[in-house]
Amino acid sequence: MNLSELLEKSARVWPEKAALIEGVEEVTYSALNQKANEFAVSIQKFQLPSGSRVGLNFPNGINYVALTYALWRLQAVVVPIPTECTEEEILEIAGVMQLQAILSDKPRAQSVELAPGCFFTELALSGPPDNHGLDLAFIRFTSGTTSARKGVALSHETICARIRSANKAFQISHRDTVIWCLPMAHHFLITIVLYLSEGATIVLARHVLAKPFLEAVNRWQGTVLYAAPFHFSMLARDNSGVAISSVRLAVSTTCGLPQNVAEDFFKRFGISLSQGLGVIELGLVSLNMDDPRARWNSVGRPAGDFQVRIHEPDAEGCGEVAVKGPGIFDAYVAPWIRLNQIMRGGWFFTGDIGRFDAEGFLFLLSRKTAVINLAGRKVFPEEIEAVLNRHPDVRESRVYGKLHPHLGEEVEAELVMNSAAASLDSVRAFCREHLASYKIPMRFTIVQELPRTPVTGQIRRGGEAVQAG
């Protein structure tokens, strides 16, 4: 099975149906499949061996999608490279992932233009990397918040199993129109690939401001929104009164959903935001479609064919989240570690600390490596950050534990403030009002910016912030 066959099938079943809409350009399934074929013919001239790894450094667009399927058609392995990466980071990814070429929208030294705004750069690699006998389709180069970077490798078969399971929750069909605003370099397999496999239409939102976004939803009668809390927060602040009655499903992803965003979005549009747990190693593990309003901070019950359990729960039912199911990744790259070397008794341990409530809804509390142990108590940084970020003077925050000779660890916080005149006394008073005393940070530090992972831009749990002043 090759993932390009899924697009070919959709092109046979829905040849004249719109597959992608970007601005004024509308591409049918037949035309998208033809575009992928044309790119494949152009790339084939470079005689890349089967299993070659090719970096895709492209912005969202029709070309991004067509190039991905073209590479799959040639038995190449797609390695997405976010456009926000610096040239130094791109070269690092190329070296660690053993890329044989990079496709980008900007020329490099010795690049060849395949089409307007599409450049192929062959890299100096003596031969294809060792994929250890796996029919790989995709390697996502991650940048963890608490650990070193690694590549997550997935085969064609694994991705197919993953999207089949995910669609038991999403229920995407050819009747759906998805309004898309997330970076494809970070979100593609259980979204774009799934949508195109089921004949849905994807509208690429060129502007994420509320007015044009809402106009796109209504113009194309969008039925599915898949976006970050940032986008939903922006939409909730719109005061135009424009309704989006065609939407049947709005999924919040990329990071935890703040309560005020969930409530404000529902007040504005009458639509509940469903939060899910998606992991690059696993796919869509859970999705809260059953009770998104009352349990706004739950990632729901297990989705599709997944099983989820809490490993060695404590007295409060908290423990590490372990997962079993279809579409679990095949290996880590650099160094190469096969899945069977990682699984424990058939379960993948996510590193997330969570708990189930009495009705089987999963709540995520923190990363295992981020939990602060304060005199025998577990303190979850995300809980404290959620409170700090609600303060009007705080733009964003990072909470962490610092070693203490008697307490084990103490709680500290770094704050990025909205103005130089902001008062820490006000922040402390706000914490006393909303947090148990032991959760209030012992020390606050005002910084210019928080340390972030270079590829994903997530707040890094280790490392130093840039001091203010």
N, C-alpha and C positions, 0 to 999 in steps of 0.2 A: 504494500500500500504506500502510495506517495501522496502527500497533501495536495499537490497540484491537481490530482484526479478529482478532488472535491470541487474545485473551481470549474473544471471541465464538465462535471456532472451538472452543476448549477447552470452553466452556459447552455447545456442541452435542454434542461427543463424550463428555464426562464430566459431565453435568449434576448428578448427585447425589453425585459424588466430592468429598471435602473438599479445598478449595483452600488455605484458611488456617485455622489453629487458634491462637487467642489466649486463654490461660487456659481458661475453661469455654466460650468461644464458638467454635463451629465453623461456618465459612461454606463452602457448596458452590460449585462453579464457576458454577452457574446463579444462585445468590444474589449472588455477587461481581459477576457481570456486571450483574445487576439493580441492585445498589447503585451501580455506576459510572454506569449510565444515569440513575438518580435524581439523583445529584450533577450530572451533565451538564445535566439539565433545570433544576436550581436555578441553576447558574452561567450558563446561557444567557440568563436573564432580564436579565443585566447587559449583554448585547449586545456582548461583546468581539469585535473584528474577528479574522478568521482570521490566524494568525501572531502573535497577542499573546503576550507572555512573562509567565508567572505564577509567582511565587515560592511554593514549597511548604515551609512552616516547621512541620513536624509531627513528632512522635515516631513511632517504629516502631508499626505497627498496621494493622488491616484498613482503617481510613479512609485511611491514607497510600497504600495500594495502589489503593483504589477511586478516590480523587481523581486520582491520576496517570492512570489510564485514562480517567477522565471528561474531563480536560483534553485528552488526545490525541483523544478522540472529537469534541471541539469545535475541532480543528485549532489548539489552543494549544500553546505551547512551555513545557515544564516546566523550571523552574530551582530545583533543590533548595537549601534553606537549612538548614544544620545547626542543631539546636535549641540547641546550646551557644553559638551566636553571640550577641553582645550586641546591644541595639537599635541601637547606633551602627553595628555591622558589618552588620546587616540593612539599614539605610538606605543604607549604602555600596553593598552589592550591588544594591539596588533602583535606585540611581542609575546605576551603571556598566552594569548589564544592561538598563536601560530597561524595568523591570517596569511592567506596567499594573495589576497587582493582586497581593495576597499572600493565600494561604490559610494559616490557622494554627489552632492549638488554643486560642489565647488572643485575646480581643478587643483591638482597637486603636481609636483614635479613628475614628469614622464606619464601623466595621465592621458587617456584617450577618451574623446567625447563620443559616447554611444548615441546620444540624442540631445537636443537642446536642454541644457541644465542637468545633464546626467553624465558623470565622468567615472571611468574605470581606471584604477591605479593598481598595477601588478606589483607585488612585493617580492623581495629577494628571499625566497624560501626554496630549498633544494628539492623538496618533495612534499606530498600531502602529509598532514599529521596523522598519527595513529589514533583512529577512533575505536580501536579494540573490537572490531567486528560488528559494531553497532551501526544501524542505518540511521545516522543522526540527521536531524532536520534543523536543529536550533540550539544555540548555546547563548544563554543570557549571562553576561558578565555582571555580577552583582557587586555591591559595595555595602557590606553589612554595617549596622550601627555600632556593633561592639566587637566585630571580628574582622579578619583580613578578607580581602576580596577573593572571589572564587567564581568559577564558571559553572553554571547549571546546564547540563546536557540532556536533551530530550530527542527521542527518536520519532519518526513519523507515526509509528504504531502507538506510542505513548500519548502523543498529542491527540490522535483520533479518539482514544479511550477517554482522555480528559474532557474533550468538548462534548462527547456523548453524555457523560455524567453531568457536566455543568448545565446542559440544556434541559435536564429533568427538573432543574430549579427555574431557569430563566424562561423556558417555554417559548423560545424564539421561533418564528415561522416566516414564510414569505409575505405574510400580511403586516409584518412589523417594519417600521422606519425608525432607525436609531439615529439620534442626534449626538455626534461625536465631537469631543473637545480635548481628550487626553492625548499625551504624546504616545505615538505608536511604538517608539523604542522601548517603552516601559509596559505597554498594554497591547497585546496583539492576539495571543493564542486563544484564550477562552472568550475573546470578544470579537475582534475583526474576523478571524478564521471561522469562528462559530457562526457569526451573522451571515457571512458569504456562503457557508455550507448549507444554510437553511433558506437562502433566497431572500433575505431581508435587504432593505435599502439603507445605506449608510450615508448620512448627510454630514459632511465635514464642516463644522462650524469654524468659520475663518476668524470670527471675533468673539471673545468670551464676555463682552459687555452685555448687560442684561437685555437692552433693547434689541440689538440684532440677533441675540440668541433666541429670545422669545419669538421674534419675527420668523426665524428659521423653523422653530417648532410648529408654528401655526401654518406657515406656507406649505410645509411638506407633511403636515399632520403627523408629527413625530409621536411614536408610541412608547419609546424606551429612551430614558436618559441614564447615562453611565458616566458619572463625574465625581470630582473630589468635593469635600466639604467647602473648600474655597468657592467653587462655582455655585453650589447651592446657596451659600451665604450671600453671594452677590445677587443671585436671582431673588432671594427673599427680601432684599432691600429695595427692590423695584416697586415704585408706587404708581405705575401706569394703570393698574387695574386690569391689564391684559390677562386673560385666562389661557390655560393650556389643557383644555378638556380632553384632548386626544391621547394624553399620556396615561399609560396603564401601569408602567413600572419605572421607578426612579431609584437607582442603586448608588449608594455612597461608597467610595473606595479610596484607596491610597493611604489613608490614615484614619484615626479614630474620629467618629462623628460627635461633635460637641452638642450638648443638649439644646442650647439656644438656637443652633442652626436647624436642628430637626423640628423644633417647635415653631420657629419663625417661618420655615418653608411651608409647613402645614397650614399655618394661619393665612399665609399669602395665597396659596394655590389649592388647599384642600387635598394635597397629595402627601402620603406618608413616605419618608425616606427609608429604604431597606438597606441595612448595613450587612456586609458579608465578610468572610475571612477568605482571602485569596493569598496563596503562597506560591512563589515561583517554582519551588520544588514539587508542589502538590496540585495546583490548580484551584478551583473553587471548592473549598472544604465545607462551608456553611453559608447560609443566607437567611436573613430574618424577613420573611414575607408573611409570616403568620401573625405577628403582633408587633409591628415596627413602632407604633405610637407609644404603647405602654412600656415596652422594653426598647426604648430608643438606643440604649448603649449595649444591646446584645447583638452578636453576629449570627444569632438564630440557631436553628437546629441543623444537624448534618445535611448537606445537600447531595442530591444524586445518590450515588452508590457508596458514599463515604461512611466510615464508622469513626467516631471520635470518643476518646475516654480521657479521664484525668488520672495521671500516674501518681500513685502514692499520695492521695489527697490528705491534707492536714485536717485538724479538727473543724475548720471552717469550709472544708471541701475544696481548698485551693491546691493546685499542683500543676505539673507540666502537662501540656496538651499533647496527646499522642494520636496519630491518625493512621488509618488503614483504608485502602481503596484503590480505584483505577487511576491510571495516568500519573502515578508517582514517577518522578524523574529517573533517568537511567544511571547517571554518574555525575560526580564532580570532576572538573577539569583543572589541571595545574595546581596541585598534583592530581592525577587520575585516581579516583576512588569509586569503585562500583557500588551500586545500591545495596547489594547483599552484604557489603562491609559496614553499612550504616544502620540498616534496619535492626531492630531489637525485637525478636520474637514476632516478626511480621509487621511491626509498628514503626512509623517514623516519628521521632520526637522533635517537635517544632521549636523548642526553646521558649515558647510562650507559656506564661503562667495564667491559668484560667480556672473557672468553676462553672458548674451547671446549676441552674435553679431547679425547683421541684418539678417544673413542667418540661425539663430537658432543653432549655435555652442556654446557649453557651455565652459566657461573659469573659472577655480577655482583660487581664489586670496589668500585666507588664511582661517584659522580656525576662527570662530567667537570670541573665547576666546583669540586669539593671536593678533587680530587687535590692532594697536597702535593709540590712539587718540591724535594727536598733534595739539593743538590750533585749533580744529575744523576740521582738516584734518585727513582722514583715511590713515594710513601707513601700508602696508602689509609686514611683516617680510620676507616672502619667496622671494619677489621681490628683496630686498636688499641682502639677502643671495645668491641669484643666481649671483649677480654681484660680491660680495666678493669672492665667490668660483671660479670665473674665474681668479682671480689674481694668478700668478704663485707661490707666496710665501705662499698662504693660502691653507691649507689642507681641512678645513671645518669651518663653522661658525654658530653662533646662534645669532639672532637679537631679541630684546625684548624691551618692554616699561618700563620705570621707572618713578614713580610718580614725578611730578614737580609742585611746588606751583602755578605757573602762566600759564604754557603751558598745564596742564593736565597730559601729559606724555612726556618724551623725549626719543629719540632713542639711545639705547646702543647696543654694539656688543661684543661678545666673539669670539676669533679666536684661532684655532689650527694651528700653523705655520709649514711649512716644514723644517725650520732650525732656530737655535737660532740666526743666524745673520740677519734674515729677518727684514725689516724696516717698521715700521708703517707709516712713512711719505710717502712711496711708496703706501701703501694701501689707505691712505687719498687722495692722488693725483689721484689714479685710480677711487675712488668714485666720486671725483669732475668731472671727465671726463664722467662718465656713469650714474650718478644719479642727480636728482633735489636736490638743496641745502638743502631743509628741510628733505630729506630722508637720508642724510649723518649722520651716528651715531655721537652723541656728544662725546662719550667716547668709546674707544676700550680697551679690556682687553685680554691679551694673556694667554691662559690656556693650561694645558696638555691634557685635554680631555673634551668633552661636556657631560652633564648629559643625560642619555638615559633611556628609559623605560625598566624595567627588563625583560619583556617577548618578546616584539617585537623589541627592540633595536632602536626605533625611538628617534630622538632628543626630549627631554622633554622641554616643553615651560615654566615650572615652576621649581624652584630648583636651586641649585648652581653648578657651574662647579668646576672641580679640577684645582686649580691655577698652573701655570707653575713656575719652579724655584726650 
